[in-house]
């Protein structure tokens, strides 16, 4: 600011700049607005402020104040004062009461437990912010005396009630009571504030609302989110002026009302997290307000009660899932272990069938156990599924003897739970069916069952302990998975063998009973539309042709059909991707049409399917290309070797082995494979290659040797219940999509991908067993900021996909220091969950920290190694290049010295320099081989490797090589201790 006058507004914020200007403030006689926030006035405010007699707005937030202007009576025009984030724990200065013109006062986060009575002199005050103060003893009496208040913020104030005298605030329009504790009920005085237009009761531990809430006739914004409300009072629908209503996070809420149609002004309704809703069904409510309104309008034309649940039967291949369903269906034991049915069991992704029990019926989904079919689970798994996990006890015992009972429990039970509860944490607890009981004698069966249940509890407790340390509760939200109960009660365990028993009847009756939880009222019209769809002979149809059919038969219009189809899609009864271009015009009413696309890629018995195809193959035309037998053989060989399939071969398989027989349908099939992140291709030409990571070969754990100077690295740890393996392959496809315009030919492995992006290298690997994803970007200094953006985008794409699909998975993001990566630190410095990896933040990229010196591993280095969020200037790039060059030269020097020394040459070289250690090679070898080095040896070794004398460098290196070849140094705490000192010593050298 070069000129002070005339000046109507001034901002002098920041602790390093205020003192230069405040001495001249008295010259600003016409100043209207002054912002002095974020300064240090712990010694008192400058007296020159008192001379600003025209001042109307003053911001003194975060100024280390404990007092105010003793001469504040001179600020007669002041209308707005912000004192937030100062410490007035000893009491608010009474001098504020002299500001008689004040209309707005902010006292947020001021450690206040009371307010002085003289504040009642602020008779013009319209807006008061007391949020984040310590008012657990009650609201100060003076607040009720500020009769002109129109806005009052009391959020985060630890309030448990409100005084009845608050009803004197007859002009109050905005009231924020969020983040307080009203577990005893909403204070009645709130419903007496008849002019309220906005009321925020979020996170107030409310279990209900009083009927008197209907008196707030002027309310247009009502927030009661994140409470424990299970039922709304009918009077809430009398609030005719409501424009925005937030009910999200009330997990026990079960019903709205058709009276919502009377709220003509309602424009926004939030219901996120209200998955217990039955009226309307959650799969309607989650579509938003227009769908809810359509539901109630259609319901008025007639309704029908339906069981909307499906029974999801999952478990390993050959566990007896299909036999179980058919036995319950027939009422007699049915075994499917015949040679005629084995192939069917292997090749179907899942069977979807209706099973009738007398006058009641259930839909069963029999999922294929092979890993490739896991992609299809999400097609029908919904919150309304009743899960049944089937375990072949004979196979379980064999697996336990091979890998141990705990790992066997993970493979036979918890890996299957992941498909259910990571995507839908509110799903009902599972039933456990133990099959093949006859293959074990009775005593052995009981012993192994006890072990299985014991280790189920142990693994569950381990996962829960880990999540408790992370502060994550998604796993614990499942009632039957809580640590204070057994994972399974006897009522939910079923034991079956080769003969029919009462266990099948007991399971059937329990499933029918559980299904009553999902009895929903559905408009009669919707049921009729569903029956029309099921009567179609084809596996899929177009939206337009379906609309013509239901409009002719039932008068359904486009907007109605969209809501009905989305409801059926979300209920797992058909597939309609109205949000995916290219799929939005197709309705897949027989889901097997989609799952057959997985089936053509999988050969469960080695090469049997491919051999059969070879025998039956005849040259044919695929679109404009003729596929010859020799080309067919070569395409198959390439696919099996690399996981990359040519367009011609894939198109041939789709058109000859699925329902997608027409050319236009072929492109729909390819879009489906892309939608589920099963394959990736640019679709550019008929020469295109489709990358299918599930079938890719090879494994890569480290970044290939490159010519690049620097590396950024971030690990994403997927904690808790282990993610399904295919989730990681989906991430590979997502990454290929992210960089589709930037690379030439990616290198795809079964556990990740390497992509040359512009002038850097992006390397993405995953370890499904460890639940770890590593994103690394290698680059030269010139691409510093672009590489940083590549890393950030890569990590955020992964996090967004994981959180969107597997919402109960706790994620930990670790960003490693680039300087540590450059110098090869074994234990690099790191940042846990950096702000740019938290997708809930509005701004994912923190403010940049320009080049300055910070300490890393005892060395002063540029801060951009740790905070690489801003572009570098040319001067900064030059300094960074010099730093990198020096490090590379040092590493090359060390490598040159180490190279001549081998295991055989170390003893003689070491014995020539006994003075530094004071012992011969044999003595040191024996001391370390016998166990951990003594304190004397430790001191000598430490001194050696921290010796700054360059003349001793070669001796240090010799000793380092010598230690690294000792058998005793290849494992254990001794190795860790010596390696840490060797690393530190080499850095010093």
N, C-alpha and C positions, 0 to 999 in steps of 0.2 A: 504494500500500500504506500504509494509515493506521495499522495496528497490526502490530508485529513479532512479538509473542509471545502465545500459543503459535503457532508457525509450523513446518510440516513441509516446506514447499517454497517456494522463492523464485526469481523470474525477474527479473534486472536486466540485460537485454540492450539494446544500443544505445549508441553512443559518447557520447551527450550526457547519459546518466542514471546511469551507474554510480557516479560519485564521491559522489553525494548519499547513497547508502545503504551503501556498503561500510564506512564508519567505524563503523557500528552493528552490523555482522555479529556481533561477539563476544557480543552479547546473545542471539543465537539459539542457545542451547545445545542445543535439541532438533531443530534443522534437519536434515532427511534428504536433501533434494535442492536443489542450487543451480545455476542457469544464469546464467553471466556472459558468454555468447558475444557476439561482435561488439562488444567494447570495446577500448579502447587501454590495454594494460598493458605497453607497451614499456619503462617505467621500473621494472617489477617488480610482482609481485602484492602486494596489501595483506596485512600480517602477521596481520590479524584472522581470516583464513581458517583459520589454524593452530589457532584455538581452537574450531573447530566439530567437536568430537570425536565427535559423533553422525552426522556427514555420511556418506552412503552413495553419493551420485551427484553428480559435479561436471562441469559443461560449461564448458570454457575455449576452445572453438573460435573461430578468427578473432579472436584477442586480441593480435596482434603480440608474441607471446612468443618469447623465445630462451632462456629459462631457466625453471626450475620452483621450487617451494617448497623452500628448503634445509632446512626443518624439517618436511618432509612426514611424518616418523615419528610425528607427533601424530595424523594422520588414520588411526587404526587400524581404523575401521569402513568406510573407503571401498572400495566394490565396483566402481564404474563411473567411468571417467575418459575424457573426450573432449578431446584436444589437437589435433584436426584443424585444418588451415589455419593453422598457425603455422610459423615458419622455424627449423628445427633443423638447418640445413645444416652447422653447426659441430659437430653431435653431440647426441644426445639426453641430457639431464641424468641423471646416474646416480642422483640422489636419488629418481627414480621407483621404483627397485628397493626402496625402503624401504616401499612400499605393499603389505605382505604379504597383505592381504585382497582385493586387486584381482582381480576376475573378468572384467571387460571393459575393454579398452584400445583406444581409437581414435586412430590416428596417421596418418590419411589426409592426403595432400598436405602433408607436412611437410619436403620436400626432403631426406629421409633417404637416405643411401647405405650405412648400416651401423647396427647396434644394439649397445649395450654389453653385454658378457658378464654383468655383475651382474644383468641382467634375469632370469636363470634362477632368481633367488630368488622370482619371482612364481609360486610353485608352485600357486596356486589359479586361475590365469588360464585361462578357458574360451573367451573370445572375443577375437581380435586382428585389428585392421583396419590393414593396412599399404598399402592401395591408393594409387595415384598417387604413388609415391616412386621414387627413382632407384637401383634395385637391379640395374642391368645387369651388375655384377660378380658377382652371385650372391646367393642368399638368405643372410642372416646366420646364422651357426652356432647362435646362441642360440635361434632359433626351434625347432629340432629338440629342444631340451632342455625345452620347455614341454609336458610329457607329458600334462597334463590338457586341452589345447586340444580344443574341440569345433567351433569355427568359425574359419576362417582366410581372410581376404580379401587376395589378392595381385594384384588386377586393376590394369592400367595401371602395371606396375612394370618394364617393359622386360626382363623375364626371358627368357632363352634356354634355360634348363634348371633342374633342381632337384637338390639334393644327395640321395644315396641315404639319408642319415641321417634324412630326413623320415619314413621308415617307422616311426620310434619314436613318432609321434603316433597311437597305436593307438585313441584315442577320438574321432578327428576324424570329424565327421558332415557338415560343410558346408565346401566348398573352392571358392573363386572364383579362377580363373586367367585370366579373360577379358582380352582386349587385351594379350596378351604374344606373343612370337615363338617358336613351337615348330616352325619349318619343317623341322627335322631329325627331327621325330617327337615324340610325347607322351612325356615322361619316364616310364620304367618304374615309378618309385617310386609314381606316382599310382595305378596298378592294384594296389598292395600295401596300400592303405588300405581294408581290407575292410569297415569300418563306415560308409563314406561313404553319405550319403542324398541329398546334393545336390552336383552337380559342374557348374561353369560353365566351358566351354572356348570361349566365343564369341570370334570374331576373334583366333584364335591362329595363323593361317597354317598350319593342319594340312592335309595332303594325304591323310591316312588315320588309322585307329585301329588299335592293336595288338589281336591276338586276346585278350590277357590282360585286356581291358576286361570280359570276361565274368565275371571274378572279383568284380566289385563287386556282389555279390548283393543288397545292401541298398539300392541306388540307386533312388530314386523320382522324382528330378528331374534330367534330363540335358540340358544345353544345349550343343550343338556347332554352333550357327548361325554363318553368315557365315565359313565356312572354305572350303577348296578340295577338299573330299572328293568323290571320284567313285564310291566303292564302300564299302559298310559291311561290317565283318567279320561272319560268321554268328553269332559268339558274342554279338553285341549283343542278339540275340533271346532270349538266356538270362537277361536281366535281368528276371525275373518280377515284381519289385516296382515296375517303372516305372509312374508315374502320368502324368508329363508328359515329352515328348520333343520337343526343338526342333531341327529339321534345316534350318530356313529359311536362305536365302541361299547354300546350297551349289549353285552354278549348274551344276556338272558332274555332280551326282549322277544316276545313270541308273536305279537300281533299289532297291526295298525287298525284301521277301520275304513269301511267304505265311505264314512263321513269325510274322508280326506278330499273327496270330490267337491265338497262344499267350500273348500279353501280356494276360491277363484284367483286370488292374487299370488298363490304359492308358485315360486319359480325355481327354487332349489331345495332338494331334500337329500341329506347325507345319511347313509345307512351302512357305511363300511364297518365290517366286524360284527354285524347283527345276523350272524349265520344261523341263529336259532329260530328265526322268523318262520312262521307257518302260515300266517295270513297277512299279506300275501306270501306264497312260498318264496324262500330265499332266492331261488333261481329266477324269479320274476323281479324281486326287490333289487337285486344287484344290477339289473339293467337300467335302473334310474326311475325318476318320477313319471315320465310319459308311459313307461311299461306298467307301472303300478296303477296309474289312472285307467289305462286300457283294461287291465285285469278286473278292476272293480266294475267298470262299465259292462264288460262281457259277463261278469258273474251275475249281474242283475237279470240277465236273460235266461238263467237256469244254471245249476251247478251240480257237480257230481264228486263224491269222495273217492279218491284213488290212493293206492299205496305207491308212493313215488320212489321207494327204495329199490336198490339192486343189491344182490349178494355177490361180493367179490371173493372168488375162491382162488387163492394164490399159493404158490409153493414150488419147490424144485420139480424138474421133470421126473416122471415116474413115481411121484409121491402118492398118486391115487385120487387126484382131483376129479377127473371125469367119472371114475367109478363111484365116487361119493355122491355126485349130483344125480347120476342115473339110478342109483340105489334108492335115494329119497324119492325120486320121481315114480319108480315102479313099485316101491314097497317090498321088494325082494332084492337080495344081494346081486348086484351086477358087477362083474369084473371085466375090465377092458384090456387085459394083458395078453390078448390073442394076437397072433401075427397079423391078422387082418386090420386090426385097429392101431397097431403100434405106429405105423407111418402117419396116420391121421393125428395122433396125439403129438407127434413130433413136429408136424408141419403147420398146424393151425396156430395163428397168433392168439386167438381166443374164440370161444364159442359163446354166443349170446342167445339164451333161450328162456322161454317162459315155462315154468313148472307149476302145475295146478295141484292143490291139495284140497280136495272136497270143493267147497265154495270159495276158497281163497287161493291166491296164486302169488308167486314171486318170480322176479327176473333174476336169473343166475348168469354171471359172467365167469367163464372157465378160462383162465389165462394160461397161455403157453409158458413153459418154464425156461426155455432157451433165452440166452441174454439178448439176442437180436430182437426178440419179440417184446422186450421190456419197453421199447419205444412206444408200443401200442397201448400200454397200460393207461396212459393219460387220456385216451380217447373216451373211456367210460368211467374211470375212477373219479368220483365226486364226493362231496361232503355227505351225501345221502346214501353212501355205500355201507353195507354191513359186512365187515371183513371176516373172512375165515382163512386161517393159515393151516395148511396141511403139511405134516412132517412124516416122512417114511422113516419109522424108527429103526428099521434094519440098516438103511443107508446112513442114518445119523450115527449109529454105533460104529459102523465101519469108518466113517469120517472122523469120529472122535478118537479112534485108535491111531489114525494116521496123523492128525494135526493137533489133537488135544480137545477136550470137551468145550473149553471156552471158545476157541475159534470155530468149532463145529456149530455151537449155538449161534454165533454171529452169522454163519453161512446159511443155516437152515431156518433161522427165525428173524434176526434183526435186519439182515439185508432185505428181507421182504417187507418188514415194517416200514423201511425207508420209503418204498413206493407209495405207501398209504399216508403216513403221518407227516412226512416232510412237506408234501404238497397240501395236505388237508389235516392240520393238527387237531381239528375239532371232531374228527370222525369217531364213531363208537369204538369201544375196546374190542379186540378181536376174540374170536373163538379159536381154540387150538385143537385140531383133530390129529391124533396120533394113529397112523395106519400101519399095516403089515405087522400087527401084533402077533400073529401066528408064527412068524419066522423067529421069534425069540421065546425061550421058555418063560414061564410066569414070573419066576424070581428075577431073572435077568431083565425082563421088561420093566418091572417095578423099580429095580435099581437104576436103570438108565433113565427112566422117566423122572425119578427124584433128582438125578444129576442134572438133567435138562432144565428142570424148573429152578433148581438152585443156581445154575450158571446164568439162566435168564435174569434172575434177580441181581446177580453180581454184575453182569454186564450193564444192566439198566442203571444200577447204582453208580458205576464208574462213569457212564455217560452223563448222568445227572450231576455228579460231583464236578466234572469238568465244566459243565454249563453254569453251575452255581458260581464257580470261580470267575467265569466270564460275565456274570450278571445277566445271564440269558434264561428265560423261563418258558420258552416255547415248548420244549419237551415236557416240562412239568405240568403244562396246562392240561395234558391228557390225564384224567383222573385215575385211571387204572395203572398208569405208569409212574405214579408218585412213589417216592422212596419209602414212605411209611406204610405201604401195603404190599402184599405179594402181587407179582405181575399177573398171575392167573389164580382165580378162585376155582374150586373143584367144579362149580356149576358150569364153567366155561371150558372145561377140558373133556374131550371125547376120545374114547379108545375103541378102535374097530379092527376087525380081522377079516377073514375070508367069508365068514358066515354073517347072515343078517342078525342084528341084535337090537335091543331097546335103545342103544346109543343113537342109532339113526333117527328113531322117533323123537328122542329127547332133543337132538340137534334141530330137527325140523320144527318142533314146537317152539323152541327158543328163538329161531329165526323169524317165525311168524309173529311172535310176541314183540320182538324188537322192531319189526317192520311197522307196527302200529304207531311208533314215534313219528313216522313219515307219512301218515295219512293226511292228505291235503285236500282242500276244496279247490276244484278246478272248474272253470266255466265249461258248461256242457258243450259249447261251440268248440272249445279247444280240443276236447276229447274226440269230437266228430272229425276235426281236421287231422288229428293223429291217426284215426282209423283210415281216412282216405289215403294218407301217406303210406301206411303199412300195406294197403291193398295194391300198391304199385308193383308191377312185376320186375321192373329193372332195379338195379342196385342203387342208382342215383338218377336224379332228374334236375332240370334247370328250375331256377326260381320262377321265371316267367310262366313256364308251362304249368307248374304247380299252382301258381296264383290263378291262372285261367280256370283250372279244374275246381279249386275250392270256392272261387267267386261264383262260378256257375251253380255249384251244388249247395252252397251255404251263404252266399253273399259276402264272403270275406274280402276285405279291401287290403291294399298293400301294407299299410301301417299295422293292421291287425296281424297279418301273416308274419311280419318281421318279428313281432313280440312273441308269437307262438313258437316260431322256429328257434328263436334264441332260447326260449324256455326249455324246449325239448333238447336243444344242444347242450345247455348247461346241466340238464338232468341225465346226460349220457345216453339218450335214446336215439340220437342221430347226430350227424356232423354238418354244421353250416358255419363257414368262416366268413361272416359278413364284413370282417375288418381286413381281409386279405384280398388284394387285387388279383383277379384271375380265378379265385375260388368263391367269391361272393355270389356268383350266379349259379352255383351248383349246390344241391342238397343231397347229402349221402345218407339215405334213410336205411341202408343196410351197411353197417360199419365194416363188414368183411371185405367190401370193395376196396377199402383203404388198407386194411391189414394184409390183403393179398400182395400188396406191393412189397411188404417186408418178406413175405414168404418166398418170392421168386429169387431173392438174393441169398437165401440161407439154404445150405445143404447139410442136414443134420447127420448124415452118414457118410462123411468124407466126400467122395466124388460120385456117389451113386446117382444123384440128380443130374449132374453135368454129363455123366456117361450116358444116361437115358436120353438127354437132349442131343448128344452127339449122334446116337443111333437113329433118332427120328428126324434129324435136321435135313432140310432141303433148301437149296438156294431160294431166296425170296427177296422181294423189294420192300425196303423200309423207307417210306416217303419217296425221295428221289434217288435213293442209294440202293444198289443191289448188294446184298450180303451173301458172299460165297462161303463155301465150307472152310477153305483155308483161312479166310479172314475171321470166321467164327472162332476157329481154334486159337488163333493168335490173340483175339480180343479176350477170350476166356483166360488164356495164360497170363496176360497182362493184369487182368482184374485180380486173379488169385495171388499174383506176386506183389502187387502194389496197392490194391484197394481202389484203383482208378478204373472206371468202366467207361467204355466209349459210348457215345450217343447211339450209334447204330445197334450195338448189342443190347443196351438197356431198352431201347425202343422195341426191339424184336421180342424181348422177354415180356414186356408189358402188354404188347398187342396180342401175343399168342397165349398168355397164361393168366390174364386178368380180364376184368370187365371193360377195361379201357381200350376198346378195339378200334375206334375211329381216330383219325389224325387229330381232330380237335380235342378229343378226350385224352390223347397222349400227353398233350401239353398240360392238361389239368393234373394228370398223374405225376408228372415231373414237378409241378408246383407243390403238390402234397409232400413229396419227399423233401423239398426245400423247406416247406412250412415247419416240419417237425425236425429240422436240422439233422436229417439223416444223410443228405447229400448236398454237395455244392457244385455249381457250374455257372458260368456267365451266360449260358444259353445263346451264345453269339452265333454259332454255325452248327451244321450237322457234323462237323469234325470235333465238336466240343467234347471234353472229358468230364465225367462226373466223379468227384472225389467223395468216397464213402469211408470216413475215418475208421468205422468199426472194423473194416476188412483190411485196413492198411497194415503193412508189415514193418518190422524193425522197431527198435526202441532207442530213444535218445534222451539222456538225462542232463547233458551239459551243452553249453553254447559251443558250436563249432569254432575252431580257430579262425579268427578273422584278422583283417588288417586294420581294424578300427582302434581308436585311441581309448575310448571310455565305454563304460557300461552303466546303465540304470537297471536295477533289479527290484522287483516286488514279489513277495509271496502272498498268496491268498490261502489261508488255512480254513478248511471246512470242518468245523468242530461238531460234536454231538453225534447223532445217528449218522452212520456212513452214507454218503450219497450213492445212488445207483451208478454203476460204471458208465452207462450210456450218457449220463449227464455231462461227463467230461468230453466225450466225443462231440456232443452238441456244441460245446464251447469252441472246439476247433472250427466247426462250420461257421459259428458266429464271427470268429476272428477273420476267416476268409472273406466273409461278407463285408466286414468293416474295411478291409484293405483291397477290395475288389478292383478299385480303379488305380491302385498304386504299385502293384507288383507284376512281375512277369510269370515265373513258374515257381510256385511254393513247393517246399519239400515236406511232405506229410508223412508222419509216423503214426503208429498205433497209439502213441501217448502225447501227440502234440504236432506242432508245425513250425517250420522256419520260413520267414517271408522277407524277401529283400524289398523294403519300402523306401522308395526314393533313394537316398544315399545312406540309409541305415539298415540294420538287420534286426527284425523282430523275431524273438525266439520264445515259443510258448509251449511249456511242457506240463504234464499233470501226472500225478501218482494217485490213482484211485484208492489204493489200499491205505495210503497214509493220509488221504484227504487233502492233498497239497497241490496247489497250482503255482507255477513260477513263470512270471513274465519278465523277459530280459530284452533290453534294446541296446545294441552295440552301435557306436557312432563315432565320428570325428568331431573335433571341437566346433567346426563351422556349422554343424547341424545340431548344436547343443539344444536349442529351444524346440526345434522340430522333433527331436528324439524324445524330449520330455513330454511333449504333447502326445506322441505315439504311445508312450508308456501309460500315460494317464487315461487315454481313450481305451487302450487294451484292457486295463484293469477295470475301468468302469463298465465296459461292455460285459465283462465276465460277471461282475457283481450284480449288475442289473438283471442279467439272465438268471442267475442263481436265485436272487431274491424274488424274482417274478414267478419262477416255476416252483422252487423249493423253499417256501417262505418260512419254514420252521428251522432252517439251517443257520446256525450261528456262524458268522464269517469274521475272521480276524485278518486284517490287511497289514503287512509288514513291509515298509520301504527301507531299503538299505543304502547307506552312505556310499556315494559314487567314489569318494576318495579311498575308502576301505576296499572297494572292489578293484581300484587301480593298483593299490599296493599289495593286494593279495592277503588281506587280514583274514585269519581263520574265523574270528568272531567279530564281524563288522558291526559298527554302530547302526542303530535302526530306530525307526519311528513307528509306533504301533497305531494303527487306524488313523493315518494322516487325514486332514480335513478334506483333501481333494478326493478321497475314496469314500466319503460319506454322502450317499446320493440324496439324503434328505435335506442337505444344505442347498440353499438357493444359489450360492456361488461356490462351485466345486473347487475353484482354484484360489489358494490363499494369496494375499498380497506378496509381491516379490520382495526379496531381501537382496539389495544390491551388493556387489562385491565388497566384502570386508573379511577380516581374518577371524577364523574360529579355530578351536582346538579339536583335533581328531587324532586319537591314538598318541597323544603326547606331542603332536606336531601342529604348528600353526599353518592352516591351509585356507584357501578361499571358501567363503560361505556358500558359493554356488554349488559345491559338491553336495551339500546337505539341503539346500533350499533352491532347487533349480526351476523356479516357477516363472521367471521373467526372461525375456530376450536379453542377450548380452550385447553391449556396445563393442565396436571394433577394438577399442583399447582393452576391454575386459577379455575379449577372445584372445588377444595377444598374450596377456598375462597368463591365461589358462593354458595356452599352448606351451609357454615356457615351463610351467609347472609340470605338465604331462611329459614333456620332452626330458626334463631332469629325472623324473621317476623312471622312465623307460631306459635311460642311459644307466642308471644305478642298477636296475634289474638285469640289464645285459652284462654289466661288470660282474655281478654276483654269479650269474650263470656261467660266465667264462672261467671263473675261479673254481666253481664246483665241478665243472665238466671233467677235468683230468683225474679227479679222485674217485676211486672205486673202493669196494669193500676190501680188496686185497692190498691196496696201497695206503689205506688209512693207518694201520698199525705203525708202520715205519715212520710215516710223516708225523704222526702224533708223538711218537717216542723221541723224536728229535727236538721237541719243544715241551719238556716235562715241567718247566718252571712255572707256567701259568696255572696249572692244576696241582702240581706237586705230587703227581702220581703217574705211574706208567699206564700204558694202554691196557695191559692185563689187569692191573689193580682196579681201574675204573670199570672195566668190563665185568669183573667179578662183583664189584660193589653194586652195580645196577642189576646184574643178572640175579643176584641173591634176593633182591626186593627193592623197595623204594630207596632212593639215595638218602644218606644220613644228612643231618642239618649242615655239617661241615662241607660235604660235597655239594649240597645245594647252594650254599653261599659262594663257593668257588666257581661253580658253573654259572651262576647268575652274574658274578663279577666279570667273568670272561665274556659273556654275550652282551654285556652293557658297556664294554670297554670301548671308549671313543677313539683309541689310538689306532689309526689306519694301519700301522705296521703290524698290528695283531689280527688284522682282518682275515688273512689267510689261515691262521691258526684257528680262528673261530669257525671258519667254513669247514675246515678239516674235521673239527670236532662235531660239527653239525652233521656232516655226512656219516661220520663214524657212529653217532648215536642213532641215526635213522636206520642203520643196517643191523643194529643189535636186535636179536629176537625178542628180548624183554621189552623193547621199546615199541613194539608193534601193537600193543594193546595195554589197557589199564591206565590208572591215574598217573603213573610215572611218565608215560608218553605225553599225556595232556599237559603235565607240568613243564616238562622240558621243551615241548613244542612252543608253548606260550612264551618262554624265555628266549628261545631261538628266534622266534618271529620278532619280538621286541628288540633283540640285539641287532638283527639284520636291518631293521628300520633305522636304528641309531647309526649303523655303519653307512 
